[in-house]
Amino acid sequence: MQALDSTDRRILLALSSVARRSASAIAAALGMGRNTVQSRLSRLEGEVLDPMDRRIPPAALGFGLLSFVELHVQQRHLAPSPNSCAKSRRSSRPTG
């Protein structure tokens, strides 16, 4: 890890008040160039900061998991097996 200089410390201090502040907002608040702040943030995310994840899990929105599976088997292409699927099974609820 590279040692933090005064610019890195100023950026981290600005992030400590509002963690989701944009690079442009930090640059404007600190009187720095946006590209400078963005490159520093990219480096800091790899070394010091945890990257922010803005994906929303479907369960948080009330969406469950629903899947439909259809299987077509041509018997003549399969070797006979005592464990072969003689009957099809339908389920309207999750089975695991």
Kinemage of the C-alpha trace (Angstrom):
@kinemage 1
@onewidth
@group {chain A} dominant
@subgroup {mainchain}
@vectorlist {calphas} color= white
{ca met a 1} P 0.000 0.000 0.000
{ca gln a 2} L 1.236 3.427 -0.936
{ca ala a 3} L 1.557 5.948 1.918
{ca leu a 4} L -1.244 8.499 2.155
{ca asp a 5} L -0.229 12.067 1.393
{ca ser a 6} L -2.055 15.256 2.384
{ca thr a 7} L -4.227 15.172 -0.753
{ca asp a 8} L -5.375 11.629 0.001
{ca arg a 9} L -6.130 12.628 3.582
{ca arg a 10} L -8.174 15.641 2.445
{ca ile a 11} L -10.205 13.429 0.095
{ca leu a 12} L -10.810 10.852 2.839
{ca leu a 13} L -11.856 13.599 5.236
{ca ala a 14} L -14.346 14.911 2.656
{ca leu a 15} L -15.723 11.373 2.234
{ca ser a 16} L -16.072 10.891 5.980
{ca ser a 17} L -18.939 13.401 6.131
{ca val a 18} L -20.844 12.077 3.062
{ca ala a 19} L -19.600 8.698 1.868
{ca arg a 20} L -21.479 8.742 -1.446
{ca arg a 21} L -20.272 12.184 -2.491
{ca ser a 22} L -19.291 12.295 -6.173
{ca ala a 23} L -15.764 12.992 -7.370
{ca ser a 24} L -16.989 16.265 -8.898
{ca ala a 25} L -18.491 17.393 -5.592
{ca ile a 26} L -15.315 16.520 -3.684
{ca ala a 27} L -13.170 18.304 -6.276
{ca ala a 28} L -15.309 21.434 -6.041
{ca ala a 29} L -15.262 21.396 -2.222
{ca leu a 30} L -11.484 20.938 -2.059
{ca gly a 31} L -10.549 23.188 -4.993
{ca met a 32} L -8.980 20.335 -6.973
{ca gly a 33} L -9.434 18.994 -10.467
{ca arg a 34} L -12.090 16.308 -10.943
{ca asn a 35} L -9.639 14.010 -12.744
{ca thr a 36} L -7.188 14.272 -9.847
{ca val a 37} L -9.855 13.362 -7.323
{ca gln a 38} L -11.196 10.544 -9.506
{ca ser a 39} L -7.779 8.957 -9.999
{ca arg a 40} L -7.040 9.220 -6.276
{ca leu a 41} L -10.414 7.669 -5.411
{ca ser a 42} L -9.788 4.794 -7.831
{ca arg a 43} L -6.438 4.085 -6.188
{ca leu a 44} L -7.861 4.437 -2.678
{ca glu a 45} L -10.720 2.028 -3.487
{ca gly a 46} L -8.143 -0.609 -4.308
{ca glu a 47} L -6.061 0.028 -1.193
{ca val a 48} L -8.064 1.691 1.580
{ca leu a 49} L -11.759 2.060 0.756
{ca asp a 50} L -14.308 -0.638 0.151
{ca pro a 51} L -15.892 -0.064 -3.270
{ca met a 52} L -19.524 0.994 -3.105
{ca asp a 53} L -22.015 -1.495 -4.441
{ca arg a 54} L -25.218 0.094 -5.681
{ca arg a 55} L -26.907 -3.080 -6.904
{ca ile a 56} L -30.284 -3.687 -5.334
{ca pro a 57} L -31.006 -7.299 -4.418
{ca pro a 58} L -34.349 -8.403 -5.917
{ca ala a 59} L -35.509 -9.693 -2.519
{ca ala a 60} L -35.290 -6.138 -1.136
{ca leu a 61} L -37.943 -5.118 -3.659
{ca gly a 62} L -40.167 -8.060 -2.784
{ca phe a 63} L -39.252 -10.210 -5.777
{ca gly a 64} L -38.823 -13.896 -5.065
{ca leu a 65} L -37.221 -16.460 -7.290
{ca leu a 66} L -39.411 -18.028 -9.934
{ca ser a 67} L -38.053 -20.425 -12.488
{ca phe a 68} L -39.497 -22.623 -15.178
{ca val a 69} L -37.571 -25.654 -16.328
{ca glu a 70} L -38.560 -27.824 -19.229
{ca leu a 71} L -36.718 -30.972 -20.134
{ca his a 72} L -37.088 -32.910 -23.366
{ca val a 73} L -35.559 -36.371 -23.430
{ca gln a 74} L -35.265 -38.631 -26.434
{ca gln a 75} L -35.135 -42.127 -24.993
{ca arg a 76} L -33.366 -43.661 -27.944
{ca his a 77} L -30.271 -41.532 -27.258
{ca leu a 78} L -29.933 -42.586 -23.621
{ca ala a 79} L -28.504 -45.828 -22.292
{ca pro a 80} L -30.996 -47.772 -20.176
{ca ser a 81} L -30.576 -47.039 -16.490
{ca pro a 82} L -32.423 -48.304 -13.416
{ca asn a 83} L -32.527 -44.710 -12.125
{ca ser a 84} L -34.085 -43.255 -15.268
{ca cys a 85} L -36.954 -40.835 -14.936
{ca ala a 86} L -40.008 -42.935 -15.655
{ca lys a 87} L -42.447 -40.248 -14.586
{ca ser a 88} L -42.326 -36.511 -14.860
{ca arg a 89} L -42.725 -34.511 -11.699
{ca arg a 90} L -44.358 -31.112 -11.481
{ca ser a 91} L -44.039 -28.783 -8.584
{ca ser a 92} L -45.687 -25.434 -8.022
{ca arg a 93} L -43.458 -24.566 -5.083
{ca pro a 94} L -39.697 -24.421 -4.595
{ca thr a 95} L -38.118 -27.767 -3.884
{ca gly a 96} L -34.591 -26.664 -3.065
